Amino acid sequence: MVNTEREAVWQERVAHWRASGLSQRAFALQEGYPVRQMGYWVRRLRGSPAAPGLLPVRVAPASPVPVEIRLVNERGWTLSLPNDVPANWLAELMRAL
């Protein structure tokens, strides 16, 4: 049997299986087809590989979240600073407080 003929035969078998409502295994056993061959042709005729393929993904940069540094004193005052304050400047500030 030529490959195109074989493919046509299996297209018909797979269509019959889909209409049957049975699982691949149950249908293959009922019809006398090798279970593994049934699975092969279902995957092949579906056009998808046996293993999952890669999907295109677009990665967009995350929106910057405004973060601030908040210093809260037990006396009730709060100092809010932007998150891009230099660490050495913040250290000096902390020493001075």
MOPAC internal coordinates of N, CA, C and O (Angstrom, degrees):
PM7 1SCF
backbone

  N    0.0000 0     0.00 0     0.00 0    0    0    0
  C    1.4506 1     0.00 0     0.00 0    1    0    0
  C    1.5307 1   108.60 1     0.00 0    2    1    0
  O    1.2310 1   119.93 1   -48.54 1    3    2    1
  N    1.3103 1   117.74 1   131.46 1    3    2    1
  C    1.4580 1   123.53 1   179.40 1    5    3    2
  C    1.5280 1   108.37 1   -72.93 1    6    5    3
  O    1.2310 1   121.03 1   -26.87 1    7    6    5
  N    1.3471 1   115.63 1   153.13 1    7    6    5
  C    1.4652 1   119.94 1  -177.06 1    9    7    6
  C    1.5247 1   112.98 1   -55.56 1   10    9    7
  O    1.2310 1   119.98 1   139.63 1   11   10    9
  N    1.3243 1   117.65 1   -40.37 1   11   10    9
  C    1.4671 1   119.18 1  -179.65 1   13   11   10
  C    1.5271 1   111.27 1   -66.22 1   14   13   11
  O    1.2310 1   120.61 1   144.68 1   15   14   13
  N    1.3248 1   116.44 1   -35.32 1   15   14   13
  C    1.4695 1   120.18 1   177.21 1   17   15   14
  C    1.5203 1   110.25 1   -68.28 1   18   17   15
  O    1.2310 1   120.90 1   137.30 1   19   18   17
  N    1.3292 1   115.88 1   -42.70 1   19   18   17
  C    1.4609 1   121.47 1   179.24 1   21   19   18
  C    1.5296 1   109.95 1   -61.69 1   22   21   19
  O    1.2310 1   121.08 1   137.11 1   23   22   21
  N    1.3357 1   115.53 1   -42.89 1   23   22   21
  C    1.4644 1   119.51 1   179.52 1   25   23   22
  C    1.5286 1   110.97 1   -63.85 1   26   25   23
  O    1.2310 1   120.34 1   139.10 1   27   26   25
  N    1.3179 1   116.95 1   -40.90 1   27   26   25
  C    1.4679 1   120.71 1   178.55 1   29   27   26
  C    1.5258 1   111.12 1   -63.05 1   30   29   27
  O    1.2310 1   120.56 1   139.21 1   31   30   29
  N    1.3399 1   116.54 1   -40.79 1   31   30   29
  C    1.4686 1   120.81 1   178.09 1   33   31   30
  C    1.5211 1   109.74 1   -61.95 1   34   33   31
  O    1.2310 1   120.59 1   134.76 1   35   34   33
  N    1.3261 1   116.48 1   -45.24 1   35   34   33
  C    1.4674 1   120.08 1  -178.29 1   37   35   34
  C    1.5290 1   111.83 1   -72.06 1   38   37   35
  O    1.2310 1   119.65 1   150.46 1   39   38   37
  N    1.3176 1   118.27 1   -29.54 1   39   38   37
  C    1.4663 1   119.38 1   174.27 1   41   39   38
  C    1.5269 1   109.93 1   -61.47 1   42   41   39
  O    1.2310 1   121.12 1   137.49 1   43   42   41
  N    1.3103 1   115.46 1   -42.51 1   43   42   41
  C    1.4593 1   120.15 1   178.21 1   45   43   42
  C    1.5283 1   111.03 1   -65.48 1   46   45   43
  O    1.2310 1   120.40 1   137.81 1   47   46   45
  N    1.3320 1   116.85 1   -42.19 1   47   46   45
  C    1.4678 1   120.79 1   179.77 1   49   47   46
  C    1.5295 1   111.03 1   -64.41 1   50   49   47
  O    1.2310 1   120.83 1   137.38 1   51   50   49
  N    1.3251 1   116.02 1   -42.62 1   51   50   49
  C    1.4670 1   119.65 1  -179.77 1   53   51   50
  C    1.5294 1   110.20 1   -66.19 1   54   53   51
  O    1.2310 1   120.33 1   140.30 1   55   54   53
  N    1.3290 1   116.98 1   -39.70 1   55   54   53
  C    1.4673 1   120.10 1   177.03 1   57   55   54
  C    1.5270 1   110.43 1   -62.50 1   58   57   55
  O    1.2310 1   120.82 1   139.21 1   59   58   57
  N    1.3213 1   116.04 1   -40.79 1   59   58   57
  C    1.4655 1   120.98 1   178.13 1   61   59   58
  C    1.5285 1   110.09 1   -63.62 1   62   61   59
  O    1.2310 1   120.40 1   138.19 1   63   62   61
  N    1.3283 1   116.84 1   -41.81 1   63   62   61
  C    1.4688 1   120.80 1   177.77 1   65   63   62
  C    1.5325 1   110.55 1   -61.62 1   66   65   63
  O    1.2310 1   120.10 1   132.98 1   67   66   65
  N    1.3462 1   117.42 1   -47.02 1   67   66   65
  C    1.4687 1   120.67 1  -178.66 1   69   67   66
  C    1.5346 1   110.77 1   -59.36 1   70   69   67
  O    1.2310 1   120.46 1   141.59 1   71   70   69
  N    1.3137 1   116.72 1   -38.41 1   71   70   69
  C    1.4619 1   120.68 1  -179.85 1   73   71   70
  C    1.5242 1   112.29 1   -74.25 1   74   73   71
  O    1.2310 1   120.29 1   159.66 1   75   74   73
  N    1.3382 1   117.05 1   -20.34 1   75   74   73
  C    1.4636 1   120.43 1  -174.72 1   77   75   74
  C    1.5241 1   113.31 1   -73.68 1   78   77   75
  O    1.2310 1   119.99 1   151.06 1   79   78   77
  N    1.3167 1   117.63 1   -28.94 1   79   78   77
  C    1.4579 1   120.42 1  -176.58 1   81   79   78
  C    1.5217 1   113.25 1    81.09 1   82   81   79
  O    1.2310 1   120.11 1  -178.25 1   83   82   81
  N    1.3219 1   117.40 1     1.75 1   83   82   81
  C    1.4636 1   121.96 1   179.24 1   85   83   82
  C    1.5234 1   110.17 1   -88.21 1   86   85   83
  O    1.2310 1   121.19 1   -17.63 1   87   86   85
  N    1.3287 1   115.34 1   162.37 1   87   86   85
  C    1.4624 1   118.97 1   171.99 1   89   87   86
  C    1.5276 1   107.80 1   -70.13 1   90   89   87
  O    1.2310 1   120.79 1   -17.47 1   91   90   89
  N    1.3196 1   116.10 1   162.53 1   91   90   89
  C    1.4770 1   119.62 1   178.45 1   93   91   90
  C    1.5199 1   110.10 1   -57.05 1   94   93   91
  O    1.2310 1   120.99 1   133.85 1   95   94   93
  N    1.3322 1   115.71 1   -46.15 1   95   94   93
  C    1.4653 1   120.73 1  -176.89 1   97   95   94
  C    1.5355 1   111.30 1   -61.86 1   98   97   95
  O    1.2310 1   120.91 1   132.17 1   99   98   97
  N    1.3400 1   115.86 1   -47.83 1   99   98   97
  C    1.4614 1   119.51 1  -177.85 1  101   99   98
  C    1.5337 1   110.55 1   -63.32 1  102  101   99
  O    1.2310 1   120.72 1   138.16 1  103  102  101
  N    1.3215 1   116.22 1   -41.84 1  103  102  101
  C    1.4651 1   119.77 1   179.63 1  105  103  102
  C    1.5195 1   111.23 1   -64.39 1  106  105  103
  O    1.2310 1   120.68 1   134.26 1  107  106  105
  N    1.3414 1   116.31 1   -45.74 1  107  106  105
  C    1.4653 1   119.80 1  -179.12 1  109  107  106
  C    1.5259 1   110.80 1   -61.29 1  110  109  107
  O    1.2310 1   120.12 1   136.42 1  111  110  109
  N    1.3297 1   117.38 1   -43.58 1  111  110  109
  C    1.4655 1   120.20 1   179.59 1  113  111  110
  C    1.5246 1   111.17 1   -65.95 1  114  113  111
  O    1.2310 1   120.39 1   139.22 1  115  114  113
  N    1.3204 1   116.86 1   -40.78 1  115  114  113
  C    1.4671 1   120.98 1   179.69 1  117  115  114
  C    1.5239 1   111.61 1   -62.86 1  118  117  115
  O    1.2310 1   120.65 1   139.61 1  119  118  117
  N    1.3489 1   116.36 1   -40.39 1  119  118  117
  C    1.4623 1   120.95 1  -176.70 1  121  119  118
  C    1.5312 1   113.22 1   -89.26 1  122  121  119
  O    1.2310 1   120.47 1   170.99 1  123  122  121
  N    1.3226 1   116.71 1    -9.01 1  123  122  121
  C    1.4603 1   120.40 1   179.29 1  125  123  122
  C    1.5217 1   114.18 1    83.09 1  126  125  123
  O    1.2310 1   120.03 1  -157.70 1  127  126  125
  N    1.3372 1   117.55 1    22.30 1  127  126  125
  C    1.4719 1   121.60 1   177.47 1  129  127  126
  C    1.5252 1   109.14 1   -93.32 1  130  129  127
  O    1.2310 1   120.11 1   -32.20 1  131  130  129
  N    1.3243 1   117.40 1   147.80 1  131  130  129
  C    1.4683 1   119.02 1   174.18 1  133  131  130
  C    1.5383 1   109.91 1   -62.50 1  134  133  131
  O    1.2310 1   120.43 1   -48.58 1  135  134  133
  N    1.3323 1   116.79 1   131.42 1  135  134  133
  C    1.4662 1   122.33 1  -175.57 1  137  135  134
  C    1.5268 1   110.69 1   -59.34 1  138  137  135
  O    1.2310 1   120.44 1   134.62 1  139  138  137
  N    1.3234 1   116.76 1   -45.38 1  139  138  137
  C    1.4670 1   119.81 1  -178.79 1  141  139  138
  C    1.5229 1   111.64 1   -64.79 1  142  141  139
  O    1.2310 1   120.59 1   142.93 1  143  142  141
  N    1.3185 1   116.48 1   -37.07 1  143  142  141
  C    1.4609 1   120.04 1   179.64 1  145  143  142
  C    1.5264 1   110.54 1   -68.14 1  146  145  143
  O    1.2310 1   120.57 1   144.16 1  147  146  145
  N    1.3041 1   116.52 1   -35.84 1  147  146  145
  C    1.4701 1   120.81 1   177.09 1  149  147  146
  C    1.5288 1   109.42 1   -61.61 1  150  149  147
  O    1.2310 1   120.56 1   132.66 1  151  150  149
  N    1.3235 1   116.53 1   -47.34 1  151  150  149
  C    1.4609 1   120.73 1   179.03 1  153  151  150
  C    1.5207 1   112.13 1   -62.00 1  154  153  151
  O    1.2310 1   121.07 1   139.77 1  155  154  153
  N    1.3261 1   115.56 1   -40.23 1  155  154  153
  C    1.4747 1   120.20 1   178.69 1  157  155  154
  C    1.5210 1   110.78 1   -59.01 1  158  157  155
  O    1.2310 1   120.65 1   131.29 1  159  158  157
  N    1.3265 1   116.37 1   -48.71 1  159  158  157
  C    1.4620 1   119.47 1  -176.17 1  161  159  158
  C    1.5284 1   112.21 1   -70.43 1  162  161  159
  O    1.2310 1   120.21 1   146.54 1  163  162  161
  N    1.3051 1   117.21 1   -33.46 1  163  162  161
  C    1.4707 1   119.28 1   176.32 1  165  163  162
  C    1.5230 1   109.48 1   -61.95 1  166  165  163
  O    1.2310 1   120.30 1   134.10 1  167  166  165
  N    1.3482 1   117.03 1   -45.90 1  167  166  165
  C    1.4744 1   120.61 1   178.65 1  169  167  166
  C    1.5159 1   111.05 1   -65.49 1  170  169  167
  O    1.2310 1   120.29 1   135.94 1  171  170  169
  N    1.3133 1   117.05 1   -44.06 1  171  170  169
  C    1.4619 1   120.80 1  -176.84 1  173  171  170
  C    1.5280 1   111.70 1   -64.82 1  174  173  171
  O    1.2310 1   120.56 1   137.11 1  175  174  173
  N    1.3033 1   116.54 1   -42.89 1  175  174  173
  C    1.4581 1   119.78 1  -177.80 1  177  175  174
  C    1.5249 1   112.20 1   -76.08 1  178  177  175
  O    1.2310 1   120.68 1   159.40 1  179  178  177
  N    1.2969 1   116.30 1   -20.60 1  179  178  177
  C    1.4595 1   120.14 1   176.00 1  181  179  178
  C    1.5230 1   109.35 1   -74.35 1  182  181  179
  O    1.2310 1   120.38 1   158.29 1  183  182  181
  N    1.3325 1   116.89 1   -21.71 1  183  182  181
  C    1.4595 1   120.91 1   178.77 1  185  183  182
  C    1.5044 1   113.26 1    86.42 1  186  185  183
  O    1.2310 1   120.00 1  -173.58 1  187  186  185
  N    1.3337 1   117.60 1     6.42 1  187  186  185
  C    1.4647 1   119.06 1   178.83 1  189  187  186
  C    1.5155 1   109.19 1  -108.50 1  190  189  187
  O    1.2310 1   120.33 1   -30.76 1  191  190  189
  N    1.3155 1   116.97 1   149.24 1  191  190  189
  C    1.4592 1   119.68 1   179.16 1  193  191  190
  C    1.5205 1   111.44 1   -69.15 1  194  193  191
  O    1.2310 1   121.05 1   -15.23 1  195  194  193
  N    1.3355 1   115.59 1   164.77 1  195  194  193
  C    1.4608 1   120.52 1   179.40 1  197  195  194
  C    1.5184 1   111.04 1   -64.06 1  198  197  195
  O    1.2310 1   120.50 1   144.21 1  199  198  197
  N    1.3149 1   116.66 1   -35.79 1  199  198  197
  C    1.4623 1   121.05 1   177.77 1  201  199  198
  C    1.5244 1   108.41 1  -100.13 1  202  201  199
  O    1.2310 1   120.23 1   -29.22 1  203  202  201
  N    1.3264 1   117.17 1   150.78 1  203  202  201
  C    1.4596 1   118.62 1   179.15 1  205  203  202
  C    1.5159 1   111.40 1   -60.85 1  206  205  203
  O    1.2310 1   120.66 1   -39.42 1  207  206  205
  N    1.3070 1   116.34 1   140.58 1  207  206  205
  C    1.4567 1   121.22 1   179.91 1  209  207  206
  C    1.5183 1   111.55 1   -91.51 1  210  209  207
  O    1.2310 1   121.47 1     4.04 1  211  210  209
  N    1.2992 1   114.80 1  -175.96 1  211  210  209
  C    1.4472 1   120.71 1   178.43 1  213  211  210
  C    1.5174 1   109.75 1   -93.68 1  214  213  211
  O    1.2310 1   120.73 1   -36.78 1  215  214  213
  N    1.2836 1   116.22 1   143.22 1  215  214  213
  C    1.4520 1   121.93 1   177.58 1  217  215  214
  C    1.5151 1   108.66 1  -109.14 1  218  217  215
  O    1.2310 1   120.03 1   -34.91 1  219  218  217
  N    1.3256 1   117.54 1   145.09 1  219  218  217
  C    1.4606 1   118.56 1   177.79 1  221  219  218
  C    1.5258 1   110.33 1   -68.18 1  222  221  219
  O    1.2310 1   121.22 1   -42.29 1  223  222  221
  N    1.3084 1   115.27 1   137.71 1  223  222  221
  C    1.4593 1   121.80 1  -178.98 1  225  223  222
  C    1.5126 1   108.71 1  -131.21 1  226  225  223
  O    1.2310 1   120.59 1   -43.75 1  227  226  225
  N    1.3066 1   116.48 1   136.25 1  227  226  225
  C    1.4574 1   120.93 1   176.15 1  229  227  226
  C    1.5226 1   107.24 1  -111.68 1  230  229  227
  O    1.2310 1   121.03 1   -57.07 1  231  230  229
  N    1.3192 1   115.64 1   122.93 1  231  230  229
  C    1.4562 1   121.04 1  -179.50 1  233  231  230
  C    1.5177 1   108.15 1  -102.41 1  234  233  231
  O    1.2310 1   121.32 1   -58.58 1  235  234  233
  N    1.3068 1   115.08 1   121.42 1  235  234  233
  C    1.4638 1   120.71 1   179.38 1  237  235  234
  C    1.5244 1   108.65 1  -106.64 1  238  237  235
  O    1.2310 1   120.37 1   -36.21 1  239  238  237
  N    1.3184 1   116.91 1   143.79 1  239  238  237
  C    1.4624 1   118.22 1   178.33 1  241  239  238
  C    1.5270 1   110.37 1   -63.97 1  242  241  239
  O    1.2310 1   121.52 1   -35.77 1  243  242  241
  N    1.2954 1   114.70 1   144.23 1  243  242  241
  C    1.4584 1   120.15 1   179.44 1  245  243  242
  C    1.5264 1   109.78 1   -72.08 1  246  245  243
  O    1.2310 1   121.34 1   -33.98 1  247  246  245
  N    1.3069 1   115.04 1   146.02 1  247  246  245
  C    1.4593 1   119.09 1   176.75 1  249  247  246
  C    1.5257 1   108.82 1   -68.83 1  250  249  247
  O    1.2310 1   120.30 1   -44.84 1  251  250  249
  N    1.3159 1   117.03 1   135.16 1  251  250  249
  C    1.4592 1   118.00 1   179.50 1  253  251  250
  C    1.5267 1   110.29 1   -65.99 1  254  253  251
  O    1.2310 1   121.58 1   -48.49 1  255  254  253
  N    1.3014 1   114.59 1   131.51 1  255  254  253
  C    1.4554 1   120.62 1   178.82 1  257  255  254
  C    1.5160 1   107.29 1   -96.22 1  258  257  255
  O    1.2310 1   120.36 1   -58.30 1  259  258  257
  N    1.3284 1   116.91 1   121.70 1  259  258  257
  C    1.4615 1   117.55 1   179.06 1  261  259  258
  C    1.5266 1   110.09 1   -66.70 1  262  261  259
  O    1.2310 1   121.54 1   -61.49 1  263  262  261
  N    1.2958 1   114.66 1   118.51 1  263  262  261
  C    1.4575 1   121.44 1  -179.98 1  265  263  262
  C    1.5136 1   106.80 1  -116.77 1  266  265  263
  O    1.2310 1   121.39 1   -36.75 1  267  266  265
  N    1.2886 1   114.96 1   143.25 1  267  266  265
  C    1.4545 1   118.32 1   177.17 1  269  267  266
  C    1.5102 1   109.75 1  -129.38 1  270  269  267
  O    1.2310 1   122.01 1   -22.36 1  271  270  269
  N    1.3011 1   113.77 1   157.64 1  271  270  269
  C    1.4590 1   120.95 1   175.53 1  273  271  270
  C    1.5190 1   106.13 1   -98.71 1  274  273  271
  O    1.2310 1   120.70 1   -53.18 1  275  274  273
  N    1.3191 1   116.27 1   126.82 1  275  274  273
  C    1.4586 1   120.12 1  -179.41 1  277  275  274
  C    1.5172 1   109.27 1  -117.56 1  278  277  275
  O    1.2310 1   121.10 1   -55.39 1  279  278  277
  N    1.2876 1   115.50 1   124.61 1  279  278  277
  C    1.4617 1   122.24 1   174.71 1  281  279  278
  C    1.5259 1   107.34 1  -105.60 1  282  281  279
  O    1.2310 1   120.40 1   -57.68 1  283  282  281
  N    1.3191 1   116.83 1   122.32 1  283  282  281
  C    1.4585 1   121.67 1  -178.49 1  285  283  282
  C    1.5233 1   107.62 1  -118.15 1  286  285  283
  O    1.2310 1   121.03 1   -51.94 1  287  286  285
  N    1.3199 1   115.64 1   128.06 1  287  286  285
  C    1.4593 1   122.16 1  -179.07 1  289  287  286
  C    1.5186 1   108.97 1  -100.80 1  290  289  287
  O    1.2310 1   121.28 1   -29.10 1  291  290  289
  N    1.3277 1   115.15 1   150.90 1  291  290  289
  C    1.4660 1   118.37 1   179.61 1  293  291  290
  C    1.5262 1   112.59 1   -66.91 1  294  293  291
  O    1.2310 1   120.00 1   164.32 1  295  294  293
  N    1.3341 1   117.60 1   -15.68 1  295  294  293
  C    1.4653 1   121.06 1   178.01 1  297  295  294
  C    1.5279 1   111.82 1   -81.27 1  298  297  295
  O    1.2310 1   120.33 1   174.15 1  299  298  297
  N    1.3490 1   116.97 1    -5.85 1  299  298  297
  C    1.4484 1   119.77 1   173.91 1  301  299  298
  C    1.5190 1   115.77 1   110.47 1  302  301  299
  O    1.2310 1   119.39 1   171.61 1  303  302  301
  N    1.3139 1   118.77 1    -8.39 1  303  302  301
  C    1.4625 1   118.14 1  -179.76 1  305  303  302
  C    1.5184 1   110.42 1   -88.71 1  306  305  303
  O    1.2310 1   121.08 1   -28.32 1  307  306  305
  N    1.3308 1   115.54 1   151.68 1  307  306  305
  C    1.4656 1   123.28 1   179.32 1  309  307  306
  C    1.5188 1   108.38 1  -129.96 1  310  309  307
  O    1.2310 1   121.12 1   -45.31 1  311  310  309
  N    1.3110 1   115.46 1   134.69 1  311  310  309
  C    1.4563 1   121.37 1   177.18 1  313  311  310
  C    1.5216 1   107.65 1  -117.59 1  314  313  311
  O    1.2310 1   119.96 1   -60.23 1  315  314  313
  N    1.3291 1   117.67 1   119.77 1  315  314  313
  C    1.4668 1   122.79 1   178.87 1  317  315  314
  C    1.5173 1   108.63 1  -106.00 1  318  317  315
  O    1.2310 1   120.79 1   -51.64 1  319  318  317
  N    1.3146 1   116.09 1   128.36 1  319  318  317
  C    1.4612 1   122.65 1  -179.19 1  321  319  318
  C    1.5264 1   109.27 1  -125.78 1  322  321  319
  O    1.2310 1   120.06 1   -29.26 1  323  322  321
  N    1.3297 1   117.50 1   150.74 1  323  322  321
  C    1.4648 1   119.14 1   175.24 1  325  323  322
  C    1.5333 1   110.10 1   -66.42 1  326  325  323
  O    1.2310 1   120.77 1   -23.50 1  327  326  325
  N    1.3211 1   116.14 1   156.50 1  327  326  325
  C    1.4676 1   119.75 1  -175.94 1  329  327  326
  C    1.5230 1   113.20 1   -73.65 1  330  329  327
  O    1.2310 1   119.83 1   169.35 1  331  330  329
  N    1.3174 1   117.93 1   -10.65 1  331  330  329
  C    1.4706 1   119.31 1  -178.94 1  333  331  330
  C    1.5274 1   113.05 1   -96.66 1  334  333  331
  O    1.2310 1   120.55 1  -158.58 1  335  334  333
  N    1.3351 1   116.56 1    21.42 1  335  334  333
  C    1.4637 1   120.90 1   176.77 1  337  335  334
  C    1.5239 1   108.16 1   -68.35 1  338  337  335
  O    1.2310 1   119.58 1   -47.06 1  339  338  337
  N    1.3394 1   118.40 1   132.94 1  339  338  337
  C    1.4639 1   119.71 1   178.06 1  341  339  338
  C    1.5289 1   111.76 1   -59.88 1  342  341  339
  O    1.2310 1   121.08 1   -41.47 1  343  342  341
  N    1.3128 1   115.55 1   138.53 1  343  342  341
  C    1.4577 1   121.41 1  -175.99 1  345  343  342
  C    1.5271 1   111.52 1   -61.03 1  346  345  343
  O    1.2310 1   119.63 1   140.21 1  347  346  345
  N    1.3416 1   118.30 1   -39.79 1  347  346  345
  C    1.4701 1   119.34 1  -178.80 1  349  347  346
  C    1.5274 1   111.00 1   -66.99 1  350  349  347
  O    1.2310 1   119.80 1   145.15 1  351  350  349
  N    1.3307 1   117.98 1   -34.85 1  351  350  349
  C    1.4574 1   120.76 1   177.55 1  353  351  350
  C    1.5260 1   110.17 1   -66.93 1  354  353  351
  O    1.2310 1   120.59 1   138.38 1  355  354  353
  N    1.3432 1   116.48 1   -41.62 1  355  354  353
  C    1.4576 1   120.95 1   178.19 1  357  355  354
  C    1.5204 1   111.28 1   -64.27 1  358  357  355
  O    1.2310 1   120.79 1   140.60 1  359  358  357
  N    1.3344 1   116.09 1   -39.40 1  359  358  357
  C    1.4694 1   119.78 1   177.51 1  361  359  358
  C    1.5245 1   110.78 1   -61.90 1  362  361  359
  O    1.2310 1   119.94 1   136.30 1  363  362  361
  N    1.3221 1   117.71 1   -43.70 1  363  362  361
  C    1.4791 1   120.98 1   177.76 1  365  363  362
  C    1.5167 1   110.68 1   -62.13 1  366  365  363
  O    1.2310 1   120.32 1   138.28 1  367  366  365
  N    1.3285 1   117.00 1   -41.72 1  367  366  365
  C    1.4433 1   121.04 1   178.52 1  369  367  366
  C    1.5139 1   110.93 1   -60.77 1  370  369  367
  O    1.2310 1   120.26 1   135.36 1  371  370  369
  N    1.3277 1   117.11 1   -44.64 1  371  370  369
  C    1.4595 1   121.52 1  -179.64 1  373  371  370
  C    1.5233 1   111.41 1   -63.10 1  374  373  371
  O    1.2310 1   120.41 1   140.84 1  375  374  373
  N    1.3174 1   116.82 1   -39.16 1  375  374  373
  C    1.4748 1   119.96 1   177.68 1  377  375  374
  C    1.5126 1   111.12 1   -65.24 1  378  377  375
  O    1.2310 1   120.81 1   143.47 1  379  378  377
  N    1.3471 1   116.05 1   -36.53 1  379  378  377
  C    1.4654 1   120.07 1  -177.94 1  381  379  378
  C    1.5164 1   111.43 1   -72.95 1  382  381  379
  O    1.2310 1   120.01 1   153.71 1  383  382  381
  N    1.3024 1   117.59 1   -26.29 1  383  382  381
  C    1.4744 1   119.62 1  -179.96 1  385  383  382
  C    1.4973 1   108.36 1   -79.61 1  386  385  383
  O    1.2310 1   120.10 1   180.00 1  387  386  385

